[in-house]
Amino acid sequence: MLRIDIPSSAIAANVFTQETLPTPPNGTETEINGDLILLFEDEAEAVAYLDELEDYAAELDGGSPEKTSVNALVSAITNDEFVQAYLQ
C-alpha cells in the first residue's frame, strides 16, 4: 500500500466532498493533524491517478478553485520519492 501525505496547509482533507475532483482508487484518510492521505495499491496506480488528474486539470479554467486543489495533488504525487523512483 502506497500512502501519499498532503499537508493540511496545501489542501483541505474534505476537498473531495467540496469539489468535483476525481478520487484516488483506494480512497483517502485524514490524519489527526488534518493532513490528507491518498491511498494507492502501488506506484503504478498512483501514476495512473496522476494522469487522470492531469487530464482533468486540462479541462479546468485557470482561475477555478479546483485548479489549485488539482495542482496541490499533482505536486504531492509527483514529488513522492516512491513515485519518482518508479518513473525512472
N, C-alpha and C positions, 0 to 999 in steps of 0.2 A: 504494500500500500504506500503510495506517494502522497505526502501531505505538504501543501504549499501554504505558508503563513503569509497573510497580508495584514500589515499593521492597521489598527483601527484609525490611525491618523491618515491613512491613504484611502480607505474605503470603509463604509459602514457595513456592519455584519448583516444588516437586513436589506442590502442592496437588491437582492434577487426578488424580494417581495415588493419593493417600492418601484423598481424599474423593470422593464421588459427584457432583461438580459437573458441569454441562454445560460442554463445552469450546468455545472460540471456533471458528468455522467454518474459519479458516485456521491453527488451531493456536497454539502458543506457542514461544517461545525463552527461553533463560536466558542472561543476560549473565555475564561473568566475575565481576562483583561479587555475583552471586546474585540480581539483580533479575529478575523475571518480565516478559516482554514478550508482550502479547496482540497477535495479528496479525489484521488485517481488510483486506478489499479496499478498503473506503471507509467513510465516516461512516455511511451508511445501514445497512451490515452491522453496525457497532458498536452502533447504536441498536436494531436487531432483536435482537442478542445481549443487550443491556441489558434489553429487555422480557422475554426468556426467563429471565434471572437473577431479575428481579423476581417473575415468576410462580413460579419455583422457591422463592424466599425465602418467599413467602406460604404455602407448604406445610410449611415447617420449624418445629420447636419453637423458641421464643425462646432457649433455652439450648443449642441444639445447636452443636457445633463448626463445622458447615458454615455456620451463620448468620453467624458472624464473618467467615469467608472470603468469603461472598457479599457481605456489606456492604462489604468492602475492594475487591472487584472493581467493584461498582456505583459506589462513590465514585470510584474511579480513572477509570472510563469517563465518568461524569457530569462530572467536573472537567477532562477533556481539552479543550483550547482548540478543537480542530477539531470535536469533537462538540458543544460549546456553540454554536459558530458555525453548525453545521448545523441545530441545533434552533431557532435564532432566525429 
